[in-house]
C-alpha cells in the first residue's frame, strides 16, 4: 500500500467514470470529444474553464488512448475535437499550476508528455492515426495536444487561433513539447517560430497554414466533412483488422508486481514475478485470456506502480528492482510476441511494454537491480537490469539456500524490441561507441549467464559473493540516500541517454531540465511572478538578470 502525507493520486479509471472526454466509435473512425467539466478538477481551488485541463483530464486521455489501441482494433483513425463552441482547448489550467507543488507541476508535465508521445506512437507504429479537428481556439497545451496528432485541420472562422502564450504571459515554457514539435516535427521556420512563441494572441487562419502550424483550413460549413474525408484517407492506409474482437482492459489486480517501501532508507523494492501457469501461445488464446495473461497484466501493474510512486512518494528516491520465478516460463510467455509479431495485439503488447520501460527510464529515480538465486531476469525482464543505473548479481549461492545460482539470459527482445527515448536499445546505450563489446553481449544471447559470465560480458555492475552481498547492497542504498536528489536526477539523466537525440529525447531532456529550473524561479512562481499575477490585472515584476 502506498502512503503519502499528500492526497494520493490514482491512475486507474474507465469510461463509466469519465468526466471530461466522450468517445464515439463508428469504424473505422473514432471521435474523441473534449468537454471538460469545470467542477471536475482534482482540487477545489480552481475551475477548469474553457476546456483547460489538469492531471485528471490527462489521466482520462491516457486511459482512452490505451483502450482505443487494445479494445478497438477496428478503429484505424482517431479524431480529437472539442464539444465547446469556439474553443478547442485553453491548455493547462493556470490556477492549478499556480497552486501546485513543484514536484507535481514537473511530474504533471512529464506524464502529459508521455501521453502525447504515446499518441504519436499510435500514429506511427500502431496503424491508428490521430487527427486534430481544431474547431475553436487552441492555446498552450491545447495546441500542444493538436501537435501530437498526425494532422491538424482548423476551422476557418476568422476568430479561431493557435498559440503558445506561455513565454509572454506566464514566464514559463510550453509544458508538453510545443516548442520542439513546432520546429522538429512541423518544420516551422525558426524565425517564424520565435514570433509565434512570443505572440500571446496567436496566429489564425491562412497565416497559420502558411507558416506550417496547421495542415488544412476548412470553413464552418464544410469543417466536419473535410475532417471526415481526411480521417478516412488515413484510415484506409491502416493495417489493423477491419473488425474485433478487441482485448478489454479490466480492472488491475496487482498479482505479478509487488512493492515494499523502506522509508528510513528511502527505497521502494519492486518485485516482478514470473508466470505461474501456462500462458497463451497464440493470439486467439491471448484474446481469450485477456488481461489475465501475464504479458498483459505485468506491464499494466508495473506502469501503474511507477506512476503512483512518482506522484505519491517523491521522497522515495531509489527503486530497487527484483524478480522471482522460473526463467523458462518468462521466455515461454515472450515467445508469442516473437512468433506472432505481425499480429495487431502482439504488436500492441510489445509497444505497451516499451512505453512502460521508457516510463522507468524517464522517472527521476535511481534504479538498482538485484539478481539473486530465484530471479527470472530473462528477455523482456532482462530490460529491467539493462535499465538500472547499477546492477548487483550474487556470485554463487547463499547459505541455507538450495536454489541454483542466479542466471541472466538475453534474447532478441533485448536488441531493439523496446527502444529508449533516444531510439537506441538499452544494450546499444550500455555499449555506446564500443561495437566489439556490444557484439560480445549479442553473442551471449540465449545463454544462461552466471555472475562471472555476466560480469565478463559487461552486463552487470558488481558480482559480490554471499559474504559481501548484504554489505555491498546496503552501502549502495545508504550512499544513494545521502546524496542530493537534485544532483542525482541530473546525473542519472545525463548518463542514461547517450548517443543521438530524437524529438522525444529532446522533449524530455529540455523540458525536464528547463521547466525544473523555470518552475522555481521567482519570475514565474514568486509572489510577484507571472503565474501568481495572471488574471489579476497586474503585470508581473521580473528580475531582469539573464542567468
N, C-alpha and C positions, 0 to 999 in steps of 0.2 A: 504494500500500500504506500502511495506517495503522500508525504505530509509536508505542508508548507505553511509559513506564517501568513502568506497572502492567500487570496482566494484562488483555489486550484482550478485550472482550466482543463476541460476535456475536449478531445478532438474527435469524439465519436458522435455522429449524427446520422440522420437518414431522411429521406424525402418527406415522411409524415410529420417531421418537426421543423422543416424549413420555414423561416420567416421572411426570407429576402429573395429567394430565387424560385422560378417556376419553370419546369421542364415539360415540353410538349414534343412528343416523338411522332413523326409521320415519315416512316422510312422511304428513302434513305437519308432523310434530314431530321435533325432535332433543333428545336428553337429553345434557347435558354434566356429567359427574360429576367432582368434585374429590376425589382421593385422593392426597395429597402423599406422595412418597417421603421419609421423614425424612432419609435419607442423600443426597438429591439436591440439596443446596444448591450454590450457586456457589463457596462457600468451605468449608473443613473445620473451622471453629471454631464451628459451630453445627449443631443438628439441627432439621429442620422438623417439630416435633411438633404434633399436634392440628390438622392442615391449616393450619398457619401457612405463610406464603409469603415468598419473596424475589423478586428480579428474574427469575430463571429460570422461576419458576412463571408470572409475568405475561407473559413473552415467549411462552410456550406459549399462554396465553389470547389474547393479541393475534393469534397465528398462526391459532388455530382460529376466531376471530371473522372474520378475513378469508376463510378457507376456506368457512365457512358462507355468507357473502354471495356469493362467486363460484362455488364448486363445487357448491352445493346450492340452486339456485333453487326446488326443490320443498319446501324447509323454510320454513314460514311462522311457526313459533313455536319458541323455544328454551327449554328448562327447565334451569336450573342447580341442581344439588343436590350432596350430599356422599356419598361412599362410606364414611364412617366412622360408627360407631354413636354417637349422641348429640352429635355435633359437626358443625356446618356448616363453620365456618372460624374460626380464632382470630386472623386478621388477620396483619399483617406481623410477621415473626419479630423478637423484641426483641433477642436476642443478635446477629442480623445487623445491626440498626440500630446497636447499641452499638459494634460493631467496624468500621463502615463510615466511610470518609472523608466529610467534609461534602458535597463535590460529588456523591458517589454517592448519599447519602441524598436530597438535593434532586432530583436527576435521576430517581431511582427513584420518588419521589412524583409527579413530573411525568409520567413515562411511564405509570405506573399510572392517573393521572387521564385521560390521553389515551385509554387503552384503555376506561375506564369511559364516557367521553363518546362513543366510537365505538359502544359497546353501546346507549346511549340514542339515538344517531342511527339505528341499525338499527331500533329500535322505532318511531321517529317517521317515518323517511323511506324505509326500505327494504322495509317490509311484512314484516319478520322480527322479531316481537315477542319480547322476552326476559322470562321469568318466573323468580323465585327460589323454589325449593322448600326452605325452611329446615327441615331435618329434625333439627336439633340446635342447640346454642348458636352464635350468630353474634356475635363480638366484634370491635370495632375495624374493621379493614379487611375482615373477613368480613361485617359488617353493611353496610359501605360497598359491597361487591360486590352485595349484595342491593338496596341503594338505587339502584344503577344500572339495575336491572331495572324493567320497567313495572308489575309486580305482585309482591307478596310474600305467599306462603302459608306459614304457620308451623305446625309440629306442636304440638298441644296435649297435652303430656305432663307438665305441672306442674313440669318442670325446665328446659326449654329457654328461653333468654332472648336478647334482642338488647341490645347495649350498645355504647357508645363510651367506653371507660375511659381514654383517653389522658391527659386532664387530671388526674384524681385519681391515677393510677398512674404515669404516665411523664413528667409535666411538659411534654408536647408537645401538639399538636393532632391530631385525626384527620387522617390524611395524604392521603386521597383524596376530599375534598369532603363528608364526612359532615355537618358542621355546616350547611353551606349547603343540602345536599339535604333535610335534615330540615325546615328552615323554609321554603325556597323551593319545593321540589318536593312534599313531603308535607304542607306547610301545618300542621305541628305548632305548637301554641301556644307562644309564646316562653318563658313561664314553665315549661311542662312540658318544653320542650327543654333549658332550663337544668338542671332536675332530672335529666333523662335523661343529659346530658353530664357530670354530676358524680357520678353514682351508679355506682360501679365494678361493682357486681353486676348492673346492667342491669334490664330490665323484662321480665316474662314474660306469656304468656297473654292473658287478656281485657284487662288494663291496656294491653298493647302495642297491641292493636287499638283500644281506646277512645281512646288518645292519638293514633292515626294512624300509628304506627310500622310497622305491617303492614296488609295488606288483608283477610286471611282466616285464621281458625284452623280446623284440622281435626284430629280425634282420630287416633291412630296407625292405628286400624282402617280409616279411610277416607281417610287422607292421600294416598296415591297416586292414588286415584280422583278426589278433589277437584282435585288438581293437574292431572290429565289433562283433566278437564272444563273447567277454566279455560283451559288451553292450547288446547283445541280451539275454544272460543268465540273466542279471539283469532285463531287461525289462519284461521278462517272469514272474517274480515274482510280478509284479505291480498289484494293484487293481484298477488302473484308467481305465476308459472306453476305448474300442477299437477305438472309433471314436468320433467326435464332436457332436453337436456344442460346441464351447467354448464361453466365455464371452469376448468380445472385449473391451480393455481399451481405451475408448475415452478420448479426452482432458478434463482436470479438469475444473469445472465451479465455484467452491467455493461458493456454495449456503447454506451449512449446518454448516460451521465453520467460525466465524467472528474473526477479530483481531482489537484491538485498542492499540496503543503504547503511553505511557506517559514517555517521555524522562527525564523529571525532576525527576520523581520517579523511573525511571529505570524498569518499568513494561511493560509487554505485557499481555493484557487481552484477553484470548481465550474463545470465547463463542460457545458452541456446541448446535445446535438446533435440536429438536426432529422432526420426520417426520410430515409433514403437509397434507399428503394424504394417502390413503390406500396403504399398502405395500404388496409385493409378499408373498404369503402363501405357495407356492410350488416351488421346483427347476425349473420347467418349466416356471412358472411365473417370477422367478428371472432371468432366462436366457433371457426372453423376455424384461424385464425391463432394463437389462444390468447395466451400471454404473449409471443410473438414480436412481436405488434402493438406499434407504437411507443406508442400510447396507454396500453397496459398496462405495458410494460417500463419506460417512463421514470419514471412516478410511483413504481414499486416501487424502482427504483435510487436515486432521489432521496431517498425516505423512509428507506431503509436507510443511505444515506450520512449523512444528518442525525443519525440515532441513533448511529452509530459515532463521529462527530465529537463529539457531545455527551458521551458517556461516556468515550471513549478519548483524546480530545485536549482536555482542559479548558483548556490554556494557549494554544490557537489561538483567539484572541478575535474575529477578523474573517473572515467568509466572503464572498469576492468571487465574484459570480455572473456568468458569461459564457454566451454561446450561439454556436453555429456551425451554418450550413446555410441552406437555402432557406426563405424566409418562406412561399412558396406551398405547400410540402409540409407545413408545420406546419398551415396553415389547411385544407388538404385533409383531413388526418387528423382535425382537430377537427370537420369538417362532419358526421361520423357522429353525434356527440353532439347536434348541433343538429337534424338531420333525424329522429333516432330516439330523442329524449329520453324518450319514454314506454316504451321497451323496458327490461326489468329490468336487462340488462347495461350498456347505455349509462348508465342511472341510477347503477349501482354504480361505474362508472369516474369519472363526474363527482364522486360523493361521495368516492371514494378520492383524487382529485386535491385536493379540498377539504381532506381530513384532512392530506395531505402539506404543503400550503401553510400550514395552521394550525401544523403542526409547526415550520415555519420561523419563523412569527410568534412562537411561544412559546419558541423557543430563546434562551438568554441569550447571544446573539452579535450583533455588529454585522454588518449586511447591506449590502454595496455592490454595485451593479450597474454593469457596464461595457458600453456599447452602441457597437460599432465596426463598420466595414465587414465584412461576412460574418456579422453577428449575425442571429438569427431570432427576436427578441422580438416575437411576434405572438400575439394571442388569449390562449390559456391560458398560454403562456410569457411574455406581457407582464405577467402577475400577479407574476412574479419581480421585475420592475422596480418595480411598484407596492408590493411588499412591502419593498423596500430602504429602509434609513434614508437613504441617499444614492445618487444615480444620476448617472453621467457619460456623456455622449453626444458622440462625436467629431464636430465640425463640419467636414464635408468629408472628404477622404481623406488617407491617409498617403503619404509619398514612396515611390516604387517599389512602390506597391500599385495595381493596375489595377482593383480591385473598386469598384463604385459606392459612394457614401456610405451610411452606416448609416441605416436607417429603423426606426421604431417603428409598429406597427399594432394598434389596438384593435379588438375585436369585441364582440358582445353577451355573450361569455363574461366580459367584464370588468365587467358591470353587475349581477352577482348570482349567477352560477353557483357561485362559491366564496366564500361569506361568511366573514368572520373570526369570532373567538370572541364578538365583541360584536354579531353579527348583521348587520353592515354589509358592503357590498362594499369592496374596497380603494380604489376610486375615491371612494366616499362618505366614507371616512375621510380621504382626501387633501384633499378639498374640504369638510370638515365646516363647516357654518354659512355656506357660500358657494355658494348654489344657482346663481348665474349662472356661476361658474367651472366647477361640475360640469356644467351644461348645455353649455357650450362644449366641455368634454372629451368629452361624449357625442356632440356634433355631429361630432367628428373620427373617430368610429368608421368603419372601412372605408377610411380614407385612409392612404397611406404618408407618415408624418410624418418629414421631415428634422429635423436638430438644431434649427434655428431654429423650425420649426413646433411641435415637442415642447416647446421652452422656452416659447414663447408660450402654449401650452395648459396650462402648469404641470405637465407630466408628467415632467420630469427636473429635476435639481438644477443641474447645470452643463454647459456645452457648449464645452469648450476646443477650439481647433484643433490641428493636428498639432505646432505649435511648442511649445505649452504642455501637451499631453496627458500625456506621461510625468511631467513635473514635478508637475502638479496631482494626479495619481493617487498618485504616490509620497508627496507631502506629506500627503495624506489618510490613507494607511495608516500612515505613521510617526507622525502625530499620534495616531491611534487607539491605537497600540501604547504611547504614552507616558502615556495616561490610566489612572486607577484602574479596573480591571474591575468592581469593586463599584458605583462611581458610574455607569459606563456601563450596567450591567444595569438599575439603577433608572431611569435617564434614558430609555433606549430603551423600556422597558415603559410608562412614563408617556406617551410621545409617540405610540406606535403605536396605542393603543386609546382613541380619542376617543369622545364621544357616549354613548349609553345603555349600561347594563350588562345582561347576560343572566346566567342562572345559571352558564353556562360561564365567562364572563369573570370573574365573582365568584370562582369556584373557583380559577382560575389566579392572579388578581391577589392575592387574600387569602392563598391557601395559599403561593404562592411567596414573597411578601413576609414573611409571619409565620413560616413554617417556616424560611426562610433565616436569620431572626434567632433564633428559639427554638432551632433545632438547634445554635447556637453558644453558647448561654447555659450557664453552669456549673450552673444549677438542673436542666438536662436532661442535659448531656453531661460535666459536670465529674466529677472523681474521687468526689465525694460526691453527684452528681446522680442523678435518678430512673432514668435509663436504665442507669447503672452499678450502682445498688443493687438494681434489680429482680431478684427471685428469690433474693436473698441473706439475707433475713430482717431486714435493717437498713433503717431508714427513711432517705430522703434528707435532706440538710441544706440547706435553702433559704436563699438571700439574700432577706430579706423585703421589700426595697425594691421598690415598684412604679415602673416607669420608662415 
